[in-house]
Amino acid sequence: MKKISLQWELTLLTTALITILCGCLTFFLYKNGVHYFDTLQTSITDQGIAPEAVYIDIPDNEWDDFVAQFSIEVYNSKSDYRSRSLLITAIVALFGGAATYFISGRALKPLREFSETVEKVQAQNLTDYTIEENKIAELDRLRISYNKMLMRLSVSFETQRQFTGNAAHELRTPLALIQAQLDLYHTTEHPESTTATEETIQMVTEQNERLGKLVRTLLDMSELQTVARNDRIEIHSLIEEVLTDLEPLAQEKKVELIRKSQEVREKADEVLFLTGSDILIYRMLYNLVENAIKYNRKDGTVMVSALREKNKVVLTVSDTGNGIDEAFREQIFEPFFRVDKSRSRELGGVGLGLAMVREVVRVHDGTIEVYTNKHLGTTFEVKMSIGAEKTV
């Protein structure tokens, strides 16, 4: 079957609709006019029949009354005709508008379906949402171009992911050998070594560890798109696990970790679940809490909470540090961006922690916001679709 262009389809439909409406309008106006002419004729005949010719025999003394009565009848008929004509026109116009709306909606249905498919596309599912052949010529050409674009993007993302992964793998091997030699050096005594040599070895060890962290993070980020996200995660247990793992660091920095209780509207024995990747959600929360500890003040606190708002899970991590300037709240999620570069290096950061947090939130179709809390510290708020009903 030959494809009809969207332009021609809309043209034919509109033309047919206008023809039908004009025919209906003409028919109703004609019937309306005939009705009022028949009314006038009836008013001046003696019988209820319609003769071919009408003869009016009116005495002279009744002529004025007849003219006055006939004039009133003509005026009333004209007024009624005008009112009814306007009413018929309005009804036909409304009917035509409604018919046009539904007909054009049917004609544009493929375009809506096309738009809905485009909305579902993510970096991790580019090839899953290619569009099938369409009978409309313009949309079919757009479909072909769109599918080709998806394939090019998919190849580009895959090439980028493979390059990052391969580069990280290649870097990991020599770094592991360097670390092995450094560990061997530290396990033996070197009485002939000078202070400068020891300082150099220590500096190389620290930088090698930093590069190792960077390589591991790059590997993790390169594999984000391939990680399955169908685990059923019990959020409060995950928070407890993260806080337990980071308790030694918190004690070292003299920071108190607090798990905030659920809101009053939550039942005490209610369990909050989230569908996603257990590994990625753990890493996201770990990075946020670790940053909150590192950039906190002495004797400060880090508060972590989770609650449900309708069909979303809301995770918040708040600290009592110095806060983040509003101008930097979007930039902090960019790879290798640091607000205070010297302090970040001193604390051992590689500049990818929050970038990974944002990517984890993104692949779970969530959102993340940063704002200043009442303690003038920083609060990170993550919202993600719950993905599964809570169970008790």
C-alpha positions in Angstrom: 0.0 0.0 0.0 1.4 3.4 -1.0 2.1 5.7 1.9 0.1 8.9 2.2 1.9 12.0 3.4 0.7 13.6 6.6 0.1 16.8 4.6 -2.2 15.1 2.2 -4.0 13.1 4.9 -4.8 16.3 6.8 -5.8 18.1 3.6 -8.2 15.4 2.5 -9.8 15.0 5.9 -10.2 18.8 6.3 -11.7 19.1 2.8 -14.1 16.3 3.4 -15.1 17.8 6.7 -15.7 21.3 5.3 -17.8 19.8 2.4 -20.0 17.9 4.9 -20.4 20.9 7.2 -21.2 23.3 4.3 -23.8 20.8 3.0 -25.4 20.5 6.4 -25.4 24.2 7.0 -27.0 24.9 3.6 -29.6 22.2 4.1 -30.6 23.5 7.5 -30.8 27.1 6.4 -32.9 26.2 3.4 -35.3 24.2 5.6 -35.4 27.1 8.0 -36.2 29.7 5.2 -38.9 27.5 3.7 -40.5 27.1 7.2 -40.9 30.8 7.6 -42.1 31.5 4.1 -44.8 28.8 4.7 -45.7 30.6 7.9 -46.2 33.9 6.1 -48.3 32.2 3.4 -50.4 30.5 6.0 -51.1 33.8 7.7 -52.7 35.3 4.6 -54.7 32.4 3.3 -58.2 31.3 4.4 -57.5 27.6 4.2 -54.6 25.5 5.5 -53.7 24.5 1.9 -51.0 26.1 -0.3 -52.6 27.4 -3.5 -50.6 28.2 -6.6 -51.7 31.9 -6.5 -52.8 33.9 -3.5 -55.6 36.5 -4.0 -56.1 39.0 -1.3 -59.5 40.8 -1.1 -59.5 43.3 1.7 -62.1 45.9 2.2 -60.8 49.5 2.3 -61.8 50.0 5.9 -59.7 46.9 7.0 -56.6 47.7 4.8 -54.7 49.6 7.5 -55.2 46.8 10.1 -54.1 44.2 7.6 -50.9 46.1 6.6 -50.0 46.6 10.3 -50.6 42.9 11.2 -48.8 41.7 8.1 -45.8 44.0 8.8 -45.6 42.6 12.4 -45.8 39.1 11.0 -43.0 39.8 8.5 -40.8 41.4 11.2 -41.3 38.5 13.6 -40.6 36.0 10.9 -37.3 37.8 10.0 -36.3 38.0 13.6 -37.1 34.3 14.2 -35.3 33.4 11.0 -32.2 35.3 12.0 -32.1 33.8 15.5 -32.6 30.3 14.3 -30.0 30.7 11.5 -27.5 31.9 14.1 -28.3 29.0 16.4 -28.0 26.5 13.5 -24.7 28.0 12.5 -23.3 27.9 16.0 -24.4 24.2 16.5 -22.9 23.2 13.2 -19.7 25.1 14.0 -19.4 23.4 17.4 -20.1 20.0 15.9 -17.5 20.7 13.2 -14.9 21.8 15.7 -15.5 18.7 17.8 -15.3 16.5 14.7 -12.1 18.2 13.5 -10.5 17.7 17.0 -11.2 14.0 17.0 -10.3 13.5 13.4 -7.0 15.4 13.6 -6.3 13.6 16.9 -6.6 10.3 15.0 -4.4 11.6 12.2 -1.7 12.8 14.6 -1.8 9.7 16.8 1.4 8.3 15.1 3.2 11.5 16.0 2.2 11.2 19.7 3.4 7.6 19.7 6.6 8.7 18.2 7.0 11.4 20.9 6.3 8.9 23.7 8.9 6.5 22.4 11.5 9.3 22.2 10.7 10.2 25.9 11.7 6.6 27.0 15.1 6.7 25.4 18.0 6.7 27.9 21.8 6.2 27.3 21.5 2.6 28.6 18.7 1.6 26.2 19.3 3.3 23.0 18.8 0.3 20.7 15.6 -0.9 22.6 13.5 2.0 21.4 14.0 2.1 17.6 10.7 2.9 15.9 8.9 0.5 13.6 7.8 1.3 10.0 5.0 3.9 9.7 2.4 4.3 7.0 2.8 8.1 7.0 5.6 9.2 4.6 7.0 12.1 6.6 7.1 10.1 9.8 8.6 7.1 8.1 11.5 9.3 6.8 11.9 10.7 10.3 11.8 7.2 11.7 14.7 6.1 9.5 16.8 9.2 10.4 15.9 8.8 14.1 16.9 5.1 14.2 20.1 5.8 12.4 20.9 8.5 15.0 20.2 6.1 17.8 22.6 3.5 16.3 25.3 6.2 15.9 24.8 7.3 19.5 24.8 3.7 20.7 28.1 3.0 18.9 29.6 6.2 20.2 28.6 5.5 23.9 29.8 1.9 23.6 33.2 3.1 22.1 33.6 5.6 24.9 32.7 3.1 27.5 35.1 0.5 26.1 37.9 3.1 25.8 37.4 4.1 29.5 37.3 0.5 30.6 40.3 -0.5 28.5 42.3 2.5 29.6 41.5 1.8 33.3 42.4 -1.9 32.9 45.7 -1.0 31.2 46.5 1.5 33.9 45.6 -0.9 36.7 48.3 -3.4 35.9 51.4 -1.1 36.1 49.9 0.7 39.1 49.5 -2.7 40.8 53.2 -3.5 40.1 54.3 -0.2 41.4 52.2 -0.7 44.6 53.7 -4.2 45.0 57.2 -2.8 44.8 56.4 0.0 47.2 54.9 -2.5 49.7 58.0 -4.6 49.4 60.2 -1.5 50.0 58.1 -0.6 53.1 58.5 -4.1 54.6 62.3 -4.1 54.6 64.7 -1.8 56.3 66.9 0.6 54.4 69.4 2.1 56.8 71.3 3.9 53.9 68.2 5.8 52.9 68.1 9.5 53.5 65.3 11.6 54.8 64.7 13.0 51.3 64.5 9.5 49.9 61.9 8.4 52.5 59.9 11.5 51.7 60.0 10.8 48.0 59.0 7.2 48.5 56.1 8.3 50.8 54.9 10.8 48.2 55.1 8.2 45.4 53.1 5.8 47.6 50.4 8.3 48.3 50.1 9.3 44.6 50.0 5.7 43.5 47.1 5.0 45.9 45.3 8.1 44.6 45.8 6.9 41.0 44.6 3.5 42.0 41.4 5.0 43.4 41.0 7.0 40.2 41.3 3.9 38.1 38.8 1.9 40.1 36.3 4.8 40.0 36.7 5.1 36.2 36.1 1.3 35.9 33.0 1.6 38.0 31.7 4.5 35.9 32.4 2.8 32.6 30.3 -0.2 33.8 27.3 1.8 35.1 25.2 1.2 32.0 25.7 -2.5 32.1 24.8 -3.2 35.7 21.4 -4.8 36.3 18.9 -2.6 38.2 16.3 -5.1 39.4 17.4 -5.8 43.0 14.9 -5.2 45.7 16.8 -3.1 48.3 15.7 -2.6 51.9 16.8 1.1 52.3 17.1 1.3 56.1 19.3 -1.8 56.2 21.5 -0.3 53.4 21.9 2.9 55.4 22.9 0.9 58.5 25.5 -1.0 56.4 27.0 2.2 55.0 27.1 3.9 58.4 28.8 0.8 59.9 31.4 0.7 57.1 32.2 4.4 57.5 32.2 4.5 61.4 36.0 4.1 61.6 36.5 7.1 59.3 33.9 9.1 61.3 35.7 8.3 64.6 39.0 9.3 63.1 37.6 12.7 62.0 35.6 13.0 65.3 32.3 13.2 63.5 29.1 11.6 64.8 26.9 9.5 62.4 23.2 9.7 63.0 20.4 7.8 61.3 17.3 9.9 61.5 14.1 8.1 62.5 11.2 7.8 60.0 8.6 10.5 59.9 5.6 10.2 62.2 3.4 9.1 59.3 5.5 6.0 58.7 4.7 2.9 60.8 7.4 1.8 63.2 7.5 -1.7 61.8 7.2 -0.6 58.1 10.0 -1.6 55.8 11.0 0.7 52.9 12.0 -1.0 49.7 13.5 0.4 46.4 14.0 -1.4 43.1 17.4 -0.8 41.6 21.1 -1.8 41.7 22.1 -2.8 45.2 25.8 -2.1 44.3 25.2 1.3 42.7 22.8 2.6 45.4 25.3 1.5 48.1 28.1 3.3 46.2 26.0 6.4 45.8 25.1 6.6 49.5 28.6 5.7 50.6 30.1 8.5 48.5 27.6 11.1 49.9 28.2 10.1 53.5 32.0 9.8 53.0 32.1 13.4 51.6 29.9 14.6 54.5 32.4 13.2 57.0 35.5 14.4 55.2 34.3 18.0 54.7 32.8 18.3 58.1 34.1 20.2 61.1 35.5 18.6 64.2 32.8 17.3 66.6 30.3 17.7 63.8 27.4 15.4 62.8 26.2 13.6 59.7 22.5 12.8 59.5 21.1 10.3 57.1 17.4 9.7 56.6 15.0 7.8 54.2 11.3 8.2 53.8 8.6 7.6 51.3 6.7 10.4 49.5 3.9 8.9 47.4 5.7 6.7 44.9 9.2 8.0 45.6 12.0 7.2 48.0 13.7 10.3 49.4 17.2 9.9 50.8 18.9 12.9 52.5 22.4 13.2 53.8 23.1 16.4 55.9 26.3 17.6 57.5 27.4 20.5 59.7 30.3 21.6 57.6 31.0 24.9 55.9 28.4 24.4 53.2 28.7 24.8 49.4 28.4 28.2 47.7 25.2 28.4 45.6 27.4 29.2 42.5 29.1 25.8 42.7 26.1 23.6 43.4 25.8 22.4 39.8 29.5 22.3 39.1 30.3 20.0 42.0 28.8 17.1 40.0 31.2 17.6 37.1 34.2 15.1 36.9 37.3 16.4 38.6 35.7 19.7 39.8 36.8 20.8 43.3 35.6 23.8 45.2 38.8 23.7 47.4 41.4 21.9 45.3 44.1 21.9 48.0 41.8 20.5 50.7 40.4 17.8 48.3 43.9 16.5 47.5 44.8 16.6 51.2 41.8 14.5 52.0 42.7 12.0 49.2 39.8 12.7 46.8 40.1 12.1 43.1 37.3 14.4 42.0 34.9 11.7 40.7 32.8 10.9 43.8 29.9 13.3 43.2 30.1 12.7 39.4 29.5 9.0 40.1 26.6 9.9 42.5 24.9 11.9 39.8 25.3 9.1 37.2 23.9 6.5 39.6 20.9 8.8 40.3 20.4 9.4 36.6 20.4 5.7 35.6 17.8 5.1 38.2 15.6 7.9 36.7 16.0 10.0 39.9 16.9 13.6 40.8 19.4 15.1 43.2 19.3 18.5 44.8 21.8 20.4 47.0 20.9 23.1 49.5 22.1 24.7 52.8 20.5 23.2 55.9 19.7 25.0 59.2 23.1 24.2 60.6 24.7 26.1 57.6 26.0 22.8 56.4 25.1 21.0 53.2 22.2 18.6 52.5 22.0 16.3 49.5 18.5 15.1 48.7 18.0 12.2 46.3 14.6 11.2 45.0 14.0 8.0 43.1 10.9 6.1 42.0 10.2 3.3 44.4 9.7 0.7 41.7 7.9 -1.8 44.0 5.4 -1.6 46.8 6.4 -1.7 50.4 6.0 -4.9 52.3 5.7 -5.4 56.0 
